[in-house]
Amino acid sequence: MKEKDKIGTITISVFKTDNFFTSFEIKTDNENVLPVTYVIEDTLKKY
């Protein structure tokens, strides 16, 4: 099996607000993975 090359890291932080809602912060270390962060963000908005 061919070794995979890492192209970036996505970090998701989860916060609980005072009014019991949950908020998320998504950070990436490389703009090459931005399309993946958009999918994650859209999915988390439904949460």
SULSULTA-V336383 format. One record per pair of residues at least 24 apart in sequence whose ideal C-beta (glycine too) atoms are under 10 Angstrom apart, sorted by the first residue. I is the first residue (numbers start at 1). J is the second residue. D is the distance in whole Angstrom. If there is no record, write none. Layout:
{{I & J & D} {I & J & D}}
//
This chain:
{{6 & 30 & 9} {6 & 33 & 10} {7 & 32 & 5} {7 & 33 & 6} {7 & 36 & 10} {8 & 32 & 5} {8 & 33 & 4} {8 & 34 & 9} {8 & 36 & 8} {8 & 37 & 9} {9 & 33 & 8} {10 & 34 & 9} {10 & 36 & 6} {10 & 37 & 6} {10 & 40 & 7} {11 & 37 & 10} {12 & 37 & 9} {12 & 40 & 7} {12 & 41 & 9} {12 & 44 & 8} {14 & 44 & 9} {14 & 47 & 10} {22 & 47 & 7}}
//
